[in-house]
Amino acid sequence: MSVPVLTFFNNKGGVGKTSLIYHVAWMLSDMGLSVLTADLDPQGNLSAAFLDDEELEKLWPENGSSRTIFGAIEPLRRGVGDIKTPETQKISDTLFLVPGDMALSGFEDDLSQVWPECLDSKERAFRVISAFWRVIQEAAERQKAKIVLVDIGPNLGAINRAALISSSHVVVPLAPDLFSLQGLRNLGPTLRKWRKEWGERLKKNPDPQLQLPQGEMSPIGYIVMQHSIRQDRPAKSYEKWIHRMPGAYRKYVLEEIEGDYTVSEDPHCFGLLKHYRSLMAMAQEARKPMFLLKPADGAIGSHALAAQDAREDFKNMANKIVNKMGISIS
């Protein structure tokens, strides 16, 4: 049985997606769940959040194969074999990372080329398209992970299509602006299209022994990111966009009647995260999540209280996400 894969995706960039994944992964780990994260964004921002420059340099040698997601798929890309056993980085006893790699961008053309070839029942095409999923599942099995969190870039290209096909569930991070709403209009139809097209291709698999992702890509909810707070309410300039999100998510992603919901009562909204401002900068300097900041890191006074608030915010959000996925935390 495969490990559930949750991808955070919005084709609109700049919504704080990578930071969100980083914090949710740490929170789930802190709650006792074994978590694997996979960086499938060629920019490698999630890897840079978990690892310092010296650690990253060791993963990306000038000569020789990289110890990243790209290193695991490189033999398949070169046509000299299938995927290699992936290397994972241990972040904590219950948190692991399959590191990203800028070289992954070179895999885009391969994925575009083999997509139509799946309809011709070409075995290599299926192996290429399913490479991410097979690498992730092997890494998750080795680390006994109960959930995989995936970071991808903000686009609708072939790498993201392969990553989303590998996903059982999808969460959409949204910024309180017009561009995020526009992103929903593109994202919903694209997920449905890719799900349908992959279903057609699965029937053409020539090798019954080759395990493939089912490509559920089930949208389970959204998170509103980085809004400003004034007297415990979102700043007025953001309110009109936040108010439209429940209806837009239903209409464009779920193909349901919009209804009249606020984000606070919408069961599809996992959280309304405020902009933590200086606390986030402090966390980046300490290379740890905001809710694990200590007085030694500078979290005293109002910052200590903000760290406690962040813990409650992310704990509530993480619980809602795993509950929606049917994952129990002992």
C-alpha positions in Angstrom: 0.0 0.0 0.0 1.4 3.4 -1.0 2.1 6.3 1.4 -0.3 9.2 0.9 1.3 12.1 -0.9 0.2 15.7 -0.3 1.3 18.4 -2.7 0.9 22.1 -1.9 0.2 23.9 -5.2 -0.8 27.2 -6.6 0.2 28.3 -10.1 0.5 31.8 -8.6 3.9 32.3 -7.0 4.8 34.4 -4.0 2.1 33.1 -1.6 4.5 31.7 1.0 4.0 28.1 -0.1 7.5 26.8 0.8 7.5 28.3 4.2 4.0 26.8 4.8 5.2 23.3 3.9 8.3 23.7 6.0 6.2 24.6 9.1 3.5 22.0 8.5 6.2 19.3 8.1 7.9 20.3 11.4 4.5 20.5 13.2 3.5 17.0 12.0 6.8 15.7 13.1 6.6 17.5 16.4 3.2 15.8 16.9 4.8 12.4 16.5 4.1 11.6 12.8 6.9 10.3 10.7 7.1 12.8 7.7 9.0 12.7 4.4 9.3 16.0 2.5 10.2 16.0 -1.2 11.5 19.1 -3.0 10.4 18.8 -6.7 10.8 22.5 -7.4 14.0 23.1 -9.5 14.6 26.3 -7.4 15.3 24.1 -4.4 13.8 26.5 -1.9 12.5 23.8 0.5 15.9 22.2 0.6 17.5 25.6 1.4 15.0 26.0 4.2 16.0 22.7 5.8 19.8 22.7 5.0 22.6 25.3 5.2 24.9 26.1 2.3 27.6 23.7 3.3 25.2 20.8 3.5 23.7 21.7 0.1 27.1 22.0 -1.5 27.8 18.4 -0.5 24.6 17.3 -2.2 25.4 19.2 -5.5 29.0 18.3 -6.3 30.7 19.8 -9.4 31.7 16.3 -10.6 29.8 13.1 -10.0 26.1 12.3 -9.4 24.2 14.5 -7.1 22.6 13.1 -3.9 19.2 14.6 -4.7 15.9 13.8 -6.5 17.8 14.4 -9.7 20.5 11.9 -8.8 17.8 9.3 -8.2 16.2 9.7 -11.7 19.4 10.5 -13.6 20.0 6.9 -14.9 16.5 6.8 -16.3 16.9 10.1 -17.9 20.2 9.1 -19.5 18.6 5.8 -20.8 21.1 3.6 -18.9 18.7 2.2 -16.3 15.8 2.9 -14.0 15.6 5.1 -10.9 18.2 4.7 -8.2 17.6 4.3 -4.5 17.0 7.8 -3.3 19.2 9.4 -0.6 17.3 11.2 2.1 18.5 13.8 4.6 17.6 13.3 8.2 16.2 16.5 9.7 15.0 15.0 12.9 14.1 11.5 14.2 10.8 11.8 12.4 11.4 14.3 9.6 13.3 13.5 6.4 14.0 15.3 3.1 14.5 14.2 -0.5 16.5 17.2 -1.6 15.8 19.2 -4.7 18.2 20.2 -7.5 18.3 22.9 -10.1 19.4 20.3 -12.6 15.8 19.0 -12.3 14.7 21.6 -14.8 16.5 19.6 -17.5 13.9 16.8 -16.9 11.1 19.0 -18.2 11.6 18.1 -21.9 11.8 14.4 -21.1 8.5 14.5 -19.3 6.8 16.5 -22.1 8.1 14.0 -24.7 6.9 10.8 -23.0 3.5 12.1 -22.0 1.9 11.3 -25.5 4.0 8.2 -25.8 2.1 6.6 -22.8 -0.9 6.4 -25.1 1.2 4.1 -27.4 1.9 1.8 -24.4 5.7 2.5 -24.4 7.1 1.1 -21.2 9.9 3.7 -20.8 7.3 6.5 -21.1 5.5 5.1 -18.0 8.7 4.7 -16.1 9.7 8.3 -16.8 6.3 9.7 -15.9 6.1 7.7 -12.7 9.7 8.3 -11.7 8.9 11.0 -9.0 6.2 8.8 -7.4 8.4 5.7 -7.4 11.4 7.6 -5.8 9.1 9.2 -3.2 7.4 5.9 -2.3 10.8 4.1 -2.0 12.1 6.9 0.3 9.0 6.9 2.4 9.1 3.1 2.9 12.8 3.3 3.9 12.1 6.0 6.5 8.7 4.5 7.6 7.0 7.7 6.8 3.3 8.0 7.2 2.9 11.0 4.9 4.8 12.8 2.2 4.7 16.5 1.7 5.7 17.8 -1.7 6.8 21.3 -2.8 6.6 22.2 -6.5 7.0 25.4 -8.5 4.2 27.9 -9.4 3.6 26.8 -13.0 1.6 24.3 -15.1 4.6 22.6 -16.8 5.5 19.0 -17.3 7.4 18.6 -14.0 4.5 19.8 -12.0 2.1 17.5 -14.0 4.3 14.5 -13.1 4.5 15.7 -9.5 0.7 16.1 -9.2 0.0 12.8 -10.9 2.1 11.4 -8.0 -0.2 13.1 -5.5 -3.1 11.6 -3.6 -4.1 15.0 -2.2 -3.7 18.7 -3.0 -3.8 21.7 -0.7 -4.0 25.2 -2.3 -2.1 28.1 -0.5 -3.7 31.4 -1.4 -2.7 35.0 -0.9 -5.5 37.5 -0.2 -5.4 39.1 -3.7 -6.9 39.0 -7.2 -4.0 36.9 -8.6 -4.7 34.0 -6.3 -8.3 34.0 -7.3 -7.3 34.0 -10.9 -5.0 31.1 -10.1 -7.9 29.1 -8.9 -9.6 29.5 -12.2 -6.7 27.9 -13.9 -5.8 25.3 -11.3 -9.2 23.6 -11.0 -9.7 22.8 -14.7 -6.1 21.8 -15.0 -6.3 19.2 -12.2 -9.4 17.7 -13.7 -7.8 17.6 -17.1 -4.6 15.9 -15.9 -6.6 13.4 -13.8 -8.7 12.4 -16.8 -5.7 12.2 -19.1 -3.7 10.1 -16.7 -6.6 7.8 -16.2 -6.7 7.2 -20.0 -3.0 6.4 -19.9 -3.1 4.0 -17.0 -5.1 1.6 -19.1 -2.2 1.5 -21.6 0.4 0.4 -19.1 2.2 -2.5 -20.9 3.8 -3.9 -17.7 1.5 -5.2 -15.0 4.4 -5.5 -12.6 5.2 -1.7 -12.9 3.5 0.0 -10.0 2.1 3.4 -11.0 0.4 6.3 -9.1 -3.3 6.5 -9.4 -3.2 10.2 -9.9 -6.1 11.0 -7.6 -5.0 14.7 -7.1 -7.9 15.1 -4.6 -8.3 18.7 -3.6 -8.9 18.7 0.1 -8.8 22.4 1.0 -7.0 25.7 0.9 -5.0 28.0 3.3 -5.1 31.8 3.2 -1.6 33.1 3.7 0.1 36.2 5.1 -2.7 38.7 5.7 -2.2 41.7 7.9 -4.1 42.0 11.2 -5.8 45.1 12.7 -7.7 44.6 15.9 -8.0 40.8 15.4 -9.4 41.2 11.9 -7.7 41.1 8.5 -6.8 44.5 7.1 -9.7 46.0 5.2 -7.9 46.0 1.9 -7.6 42.2 2.0 -11.2 41.5 3.3 -12.9 41.6 -0.1 -10.5 39.0 -1.5 -10.7 36.8 1.5 -14.5 36.9 1.4 -14.5 35.7 -2.2 -12.2 32.7 -1.7 -14.7 30.1 -0.3 -17.0 30.6 -3.3 -14.1 30.7 -5.8 -12.6 27.5 -4.4 -16.0 25.7 -4.7 -16.7 27.0 -8.2 -13.4 26.5 -9.9 -11.7 23.6 -8.0 -14.7 21.5 -6.8 -17.2 22.5 -9.4 -19.9 23.1 -6.8 -22.3 25.9 -6.1 -20.5 28.8 -4.6 -22.7 29.3 -1.6 -22.2 32.1 1.0 -19.4 31.1 3.3 -16.8 33.0 5.3 -13.3 31.5 5.6 -13.8 31.0 9.3 -16.8 28.7 8.7 -15.7 27.1 5.5 -14.8 23.4 6.1 -12.5 23.6 3.1 -10.4 26.3 4.7 -7.6 24.9 6.9 -6.5 28.2 8.2 -6.1 31.9 7.9 -2.4 32.6 8.6 -1.4 36.1 9.6 1.9 37.7 8.5 4.3 36.9 11.4 6.8 39.6 10.1 9.8 39.8 12.4 9.1 36.4 13.9 9.6 34.8 10.5 12.9 36.6 10.1 14.0 35.4 13.5 13.1 31.8 12.6 15.0 31.9 9.4 18.1 33.2 11.2 17.8 30.4 13.8 17.0 27.8 11.0 14.0 26.4 12.8 10.2 26.8 12.6 8.7 29.8 14.3 6.9 27.8 17.0 10.2 26.2 18.1 11.9 29.5 18.8 13.4 29.8 22.3 14.6 32.8 24.4 18.1 31.9 23.3 17.0 32.6 19.7 15.6 36.0 20.7 12.0 34.9 21.3 11.3 36.9 24.4 8.4 39.1 25.4 6.0 39.7 22.5 8.0 37.4 20.3 7.6 34.5 22.7 3.8 35.1 22.7 3.8 35.2 18.9 5.7 31.9 18.8 3.0 30.4 21.0 0.3 31.7 18.7 2.2 30.3 15.7 2.3 26.9 17.5 -1.5 26.9 17.9 -2.1 28.1 14.4 0.0 25.4 12.8 -1.1 22.7 15.2 -4.8 23.3 14.3 -4.0 23.5 10.6 -1.9 20.3 10.7 -4.7 18.4 12.5 -7.3 19.5 10.0 -5.1 18.4 7.1 -4.3 14.9 8.4 -7.9 14.4 9.5 -9.1 15.2 6.0 -6.6 12.7 4.6 -7.7 10.0 7.0 -4.4 9.8 8.8 -4.4 9.3 12.5 -1.8 10.7 14.9 -1.2 8.4 17.9 
